[in-house]
Structures are given as C-alpha cells and as structure tokens.
Amino acid sequence: MYAVIMAGGGGTRLHPLSRPERPKPFLPLLPSGETLLQATARRLPTEDITVVTERRYERFVRDQLPNANVLLEPMGRNTAAAIAYATIAIDKPEDEVMLVVPADAYIQPSSEALYRQVLSDAEPLAKDAFEIDEPLVTFGVQTTRPATQYGYLIPDLDTRREVNGLVAYRLERFEEKPTQERADLLVREAGVAWNAGIFLWRRAAITSALGRFTGLLQTLRPMIGAPRLLESAYEAIQQAKSIDHAVMEGAARAGRVVMGAMEVGWSDLGSWTALLAAIGARGEGAVVQPGETVSVERDDLVVRRVAGRLGVIAPPERGSMTAAQPIAVLRGSAPDIDIVNALIERCAQVGG
C-alpha cells in the first residue's frame, strides 16, 4: 500500500486564521502543536507517502514532512486532477493499492489506532470486493447529527459484508450536502454515513475509472516531467471537479463502488465550531465578512487581524460591530479564552 495526501484548500472557512496563503492543513491547529498535515501522515498505515500540493505550498510540505515525496501542481484544479496526476506520476505496479486521504481531516486522539487499523484492514476491499471488477472503495463515517455541511453515502444494505472485521457495502449512491430537512431524514436511515473523502483502490482500477469517466489522463500524461507544459495542461482543464463528481458518482451507478464503514471521531474541521470542539474549547463560531454587522455578547470572543497579526479580543459589553475585514465571532467561548489564545499564538508564531 502507498498513500497519497491531497494538501491545499482555499483557506476561507476558518478566516481569519487560515488564508489562501496558508490554508488550514499547514497550520498548527492541534494542541500538540502538530499541523493537520503532520497528523494525517502520522496516522497512516504506511510510510510510503506522497503529498500532492500546489507549487506555492511546497515549502510548507517539505518543512513539515521532510521524508515524504512531493508532487507539485502548478495550480489547484480540485481533487480529480490531483488524483489523476498522482496516478500517472507515482510509478507503482498496477496491482498495488493506493490510499488517498485529505490533509485536513481530524481524528479523535483516542481513535487514532483504530483509524489506522481500519485503513490497513480495508486493503482486501480494493482487490476483490463483492466480486466487482476493479472496485473503488470510499469510506463512510458514522453520522452523529443531521449535518448539512457534509455529503452523504447511501449504501445498499442488502449487500452487507464483513472483511477483517470491517463492515462494508456496495454503494448505492452519493448524496450532496443536503438541506436541513433532508439531513434530518438521512441521519435516521440505517447505514447512511458521511462522506469522508478517503479512498482506496488499486492503481489499475483508478486508472481505468479516470479513463472511462474523464479525459484527465489524456490531458496530463504527455505533460508529466515538463513543468511548463503541465501548467498549460492544468490551465486547459475547463471544469475543476472533485473526484466524487468526476468519477465516483458515475462509478457508483455502474456498480463499481464499495463503502467501508468506520466510527473514528472524524471531522473535516470545516468550521470554527468544529475547531473549537477539537481543541477542547466551548462555543460555536462563525466567520463574519467585511461590511457585515454582527451582535456580540460579553461571553463571546472575536478573532481578527490587527496590522496583519492575529489576535483575540473579549467584548467588554454587549453590543454590535461591523467587520472591516474577515473576522470570527466565537459564541460562548470567553470562559476558554486561554485555550483560544494558545491556538492563535501557535498559528501567529508560524506566520498564520
């Protein structure tokens, strides 16, 4: 097994902490001082790791994971292009299993060993699962609430099997981020899981699927090894699609996708609320964009930049404020200001 970590992002959902210049995978968000990228690599069941990232983030990756291989994209074109690039450029036998993970996921520390074991034990699914020719495996995370910020995986419950103790199903379909009403229904359905964006397949299987559902291999393969030509090829990609949209949805309709189920305390840390929970702080957070006016209470905190430097303020009294730049308002977090200050200081020290 070899692993591919996709590292990048727009840096917008955790403004003003993360920015396009330094998205969340490269920030020391965790109390341990690790970045999400470092934690992602440490949890993997293999040391054969390649990070696919935009050229502008090369220094962050090499500083944080000096022993990893690095594939540099000239620009971000979403996960389908990143996976196609990795499939072509990483020279492995066609039957070798590729594990693909995002760099910005969070796993509860108490579940890290289980997470690593699940990924390792799932390897047979990528080889001959459900008698599917060239199966593609996606991992679904046990739902805990009717979340609207995640996509959902809908399994065929009649196909349930256990492989090395891992529950798996044929995947019936993907479902995009739902409305609140739809999420309320989905979370009550047996087997339905959040889409974690974690994949497992043989190199031959993803090569076949990319060839069937996209033109990315034809676009990129002739340009590998020629940076200027590769940049032109990336610029020519008209629609920057996720691997789900480009490949997995069609593959599921064709009966080629398997869902492995796991319960490992997963989060994509896609909001301030999720980040606060991960660092042990109370409260709910939201980003306020420039020009927006928001009310603040005495038990709130405000994260903002002053002269380019991150800082935290506690409103002295109830009132309102209009954002001149992106800020984050953390509702009810004032009792944990020390935890939040420690987070901000960790990130400020590395130029976040």
N, C-alpha and C positions, 0 to 999 in steps of 0.2 A: 504493500500500500504506500502511495505517496500522497502528500497533501498540497492543496493549493489554497492559499488565503487571499481573498479579494479585499484590498485595503484602499479606501478612498472615501468619497461622500461629499455632499455639499456643505456640511458644517452649519446647517441652518436651524435644526430643531433644538439645539442647545445653545442658541445665541444667549448672551454674548460670549459664552465660554468657548465654544468651538466656532471656527470660521472656515471659509474655503481655504485660507492659507494654512490652516492646521485643523483638520476635521477630528472628530471625537476618537477614532482609533489610535491617534498618535498623542493623546493627552493622558497624563497620569491621574485618571479619574478615580481609581480604586484606592481604598485606604492603605493598601500595601505599598502604594507608590508605583505599581505596575501600570503601564498603559493597557488598553483593551487589546491592542495588537500583541503585546508580550504575553498577556494572559491567554489569548487564543492559541498562540503557538505552544505554550507550556502544557496546555490541556490535551494536545493532540496525541493519538496513539502511535505516531511515527515521528522520526527525526528527519525524514526526507521531506523538507518543506520548501515550497516556492511561494513567494509573495508577488502577486500581480498588483501593480500600483501605477498611478500616473507619474510621469517623469519628474514632476515638481515635488513629489514626496519621497524621492529616492533617499535623501539624507536621513529623513526620519526612520525609514525602514532599516537602512544599514546601521544606523546608530543603535536602534532598539533590538534588532535581531541580526547580529553580525555573522551568525553561522547559517543564515537562510540564503537560499538562492533568490534572486530578484529578477522579475520580468517587468520592464518599463513600458507602459503605454504612453504614446505621445500625448494623449488626452483621454478623458473619461468618456466612454461610449456605452455605459451600463454593463450589466453582468453577462449578457450573451456574448458581447465582443470580448470581454476579459476571459471568459471560459474558452472561447474559440481560440484565442491567442495562446492560452496555456496548453490547450490540447495539441496544437501544432508544434509549439516551440519546445516543450519539455519532451525530450527523447526517451520514451519508455516503451517496453514491449506492449503490443496491442492488447494483451490479456491482463495487463497489470491494472489494479484497481486505483482509481483516483478519488480522493475525498476532497470535496470543495466546501469551504466554510467562509462566512463573512468575518471580517476583522473586528466588528463592533458588537458582538454578542456578549452577554453577561450570563454566567452560570453561578448559582449559589455555591460558595466555597464548600459547603457540606456535601454537595452533589457532584463535585468535580471528578472524583474517582469513578462514580457511576457513569457519568457522561463519557469519559474516556473508554470505559469498558463497553458501553453501548456502541460507540463508533467502531471499536475493534471487532466486537461480536457480529456486527452487521455485514462484515465483508462477504460472507457467502450469499447474501441477498443480491449482490451486484453480479454474481456469476451465473446462477441458475434459478433465480427466484420464480416460483409459480409457473415453472416451465415456459417462461417468457423468453423469446429470443432477444438477446441484448437488452436486459432490463435497465431501467433508470430508477434509482432509489432516491426518494426525498424523505426528510424526517419531519414528523409532526409532533408538536409539543402539547402536552395535556393542557386543556383550557382551564382557567381558574375563575374567569369572569367574562361577561359579554363584551369583549373588547372590540372597538371599531377601528383601531389603528393597525391591525394585523390582517393578513389574508388567512383563509381557512382551507383545510384539506378535508375532503369528503371521501371516506373510504367505502369500499364495498364490504359490508360487514359479513356477508356470507362466505368471504374468502379468507377469513381469519386463520393465521398460522402462527406458530412459534418457532423461531430459529435461534438457537443458542440462548433461549430464554427471552428473546426479543419478540414482542408481538408485532406482526406485520400483516398488511392487507394489500390487495390490488387497490390502486387509487381510482375512484370513480371520476372525480373532477376537482379542479381548483375553484375556489370562490374568492373574488376580490374583496377588499376591505368593505365590510357591509355597513348598512345603516344600523342605528341602534336597535330598531325593531327587529331587523333580520338577525343581528348578533344575539339578541335575547332568545331567539328560536334556535340558532345554531348551537349555542352552548349547552342546550338541553338534549341534543342529539348524541346518541352513543357513538363513540369512536371518533367524532369530529375533533380536529386538532388545529392548532395554529401552525401556520407555515413558517418554519424557522429559517428557510433559505439555506439549508445544509443538504448536500447531495453526495451520492456515492454511485459510481459506475465504472465499468471497465473502459479503458481508453478507446477501444474499438466501438463500444456502444455509444459513447457521446460523439465520436467522430461520425458514426452513421446517422445519429439523430440530427446533428448540426447540418449534415449534408442534405438530409431529407427536408428539414423544415426551414432552413435559412440558406443564404448564399455567402455566409461569413467565411467559410473555409476557402472558397474560391477567391474571395476578395483579399484575404490576408496571407494565405500560404505563399504566394510568389514574392511577397514583400518581406518575409522574415529574414533578418540579418542585414537589412538595408534601411536604416533609420528614417531617411528622408522619404523613401517610398512607402514605408509603413505609416508615416504621418499622413501622407496623401491618401492612403487606403482608409485610414480612420476618418479623415475628413469627408471621404466619399460615402460613409455609412449614413444613409438618409434617415433611418429611424433607429434611434438608440434604445433598444428593447432589453428588458430583463430576460433572463434565461427562462423564467416561467412563461412569459408571453411568447417568446420566440420559439421555444422548444417544448417545454414541459406540458403545456395545456394541450397541444396537438398530440403529443406522445400519450397523454392520458386517454384521450379519445380513441387512440389506436390500441389501447390496452397494454401499453409498454411500461407503465409507471407503477412502482411499489412504494407504499408508505410504511416506514418504520416508526413505531410509536415510542416516545420517551417522555419521562417526567423528571426533569433535572433542574428545576428552578431557573428556567431560561427567561431572559428579557433581551430585547434589542436596544435597551436604554435609549429609546427614541423620543423621550420627553424628560423634562425636568422632574416630573413626578416619579418616573421610573428611576432616575438617577438618585434622587433623594432616598428612595427606599433602599437602593443598593449600597449606599454609604452609611445607612443607619440613621438617617435624619427623618423627622416628621415633616408632613406638609405636602402640598400639591403646588406644582409650578407651571407657569405658562410664559411664553415669550410675548412681549409687547413690542409692536413695530413702531418705527418713527412716525410721529404725528398722532398716535393713538393715546387716548386718555384713560387711565385706569384708577380705580379707588384702591387705597392701601389702608391697612389696619395696623395697630401697634404690635400685633404678634406676627406681622409679615416681615419678610426680608426682600431687599431689592439688589439684584446683581447687575452691575453696569461697569462701563469703562470710563475712566477719567484720565484724560491725556494719554489714552491708549492703554492704560493699565487697569486690570481687573480689580474690582473692589466690591465690598458688601456694605450696605447701609441698612439700619433698622429705623423705619419711620418713627419720629418721636411722638406722633399723634395721628389719629385718624384723619384722612384727607384724600386728595387725588393728585396725580402727577401726569404730565404729558411727556411721552418719551421723545427725546431729541435724536436718539439712536436706539438700536435694538437693546432692550433690557429684559431681564427675567424677574417676575414677581413670584415669590415663594410664599404661598399662603400658609400661615400657621407654623412657619419654620423658625421663628425667633427663639424659641426655647433651645434649639440646636444650633445656634449661631456659631459655636466653636467648631462643630463638625463642618458646617458650610464654609467657614473661614479657612479651615485646613484644606478643603478641596480647592478653593480659589487660590490659595497660596501655592499649592503644589503645581497648579497649572500656570500661574504667573511666573514661577521660577524657570519654567522651560519656554517662556515666551508666548504662552497661550493667551 
